[in-house]
Amino acid sequence: MKKLVPDPPIPTLQDAAQCDALSLDRAATDRALDYYLHNHKPPRHVDQATYAIPDSVNLEAALAQASDLLRCAGASASEAGNGLSGHPRHLVLSVMHLVELAKAYVDKSLDGLTTH
């Protein structure tokens, strides 16, 4: 199907500087939607991963490590929240509670494992 109306030209940085705030917001929204709705991220290979977990790690060791990491994340969020007030404090402490909930699920999974 052929479009009757062509797309408007893409503004350059100099043109964008002359636009009003509303059109700048529109351009930023369009760029964000284009980025997130179309997968522009290149596929990440295992050899390029920041943290590579070896295949030899068993389930119990992986869950124990995840539990320790969640404990550290909860402690960090708790400490960060102590220095804040108002809405930012509520956000940080809500992260702490989510981490604690995830840790509880991991710990429950560890309790249900049968050890050899």
N, C-alpha and C positions, 0 to 999 in steps of 0.2 A: 504494500500500500504506500502510495506516495504522499508525503506531507504537503499540504497546501501552503502552510506558513513555515518558512525556514527557521532554524534555531537562531537566536540572537548571537552576535559575535561574542567571543570570550574576552572580557576586559583585561587589559594589561595592568600592571601594578600602578602605572602613572594614571591610567583612567580610573582605577579603583580609588585612588587617593582623592579624586575630584567628586566621587559619588557621595550621596548622602548616607547617613547611618543605616537607614532601612535597606537600601540596596546592598550595602556591605554585609548586613546580617543575612540577607537572602543569599548572597554569594557564598558566605561561610556555611550556611545550612545546606546549600546544594553540594558543596565540596564534601561536607561530612556525610551526607546521605549517599553520595556517589562512592565514597571510600568504603562505607560500611555495608552498603547493599551489593556492591560488586567486590568480589574477593581480589583485592589488589596485593595482598600479602603473598610473597613467594612461599612455596612450600618449604617447611623446615625439615631438614634431614637429621637423623639421629646423630650423625657424626658432628653436626654443627650445634647440637643442643648445649645449653649452658650447664645443665646438670643431667648427666647420663646415669641412669640406674642400671647396674649390670643385671643380666638375665639370671644370674646365679642367686639373687636375693630371694629368699623364701617369703611366704606370706606373713608369717609371724614376725620376722625381722623387719619387713616393710611396714607393718602396722605399728610395731614398737617405735620405729624411727618417725613415722607420721605423728604418733602420740607425743613424742618429745618435741617435734617441730611445732605442733599446735600449742603445747605448753609454753614454749618460748614466745610464740606469737601472742598468746593471751597475756603473758607477763609484760611484753613490750607495749601492747595496747593499754593495759592497765596503768603502766607507768606514764605513758604519754597522756592519758586522760587525766591524770592527777594534776598536771600543769595547766589544764585548760578550764574554761568555764563556759556556760551557756550551750548553744547549739553545737559548736565543735566538740565539746566534751561529750555530749549525748551521742554524737556520731562515732567517736572513738570507742566509747564504752559499749555501744551496740555491736561494734566489730568484736570487741572482747567477748561479749556474750555469745556471738555466733561461733567464734573460735572454740569457746568452752563447750558449746553444744556439739560441734564436730568432734572434739576430743572425746566427749562422752560416748559418741557412737563408735569411734575407733577403739576406745577402751572396752566397750561392750563386745565388740567383735573379737578383741584379743582374749577376753574372758571365755568366749564360746569356742575358741580353737582347742583342738585336742593335740597335746604335745606328744611327741614320740620319744 
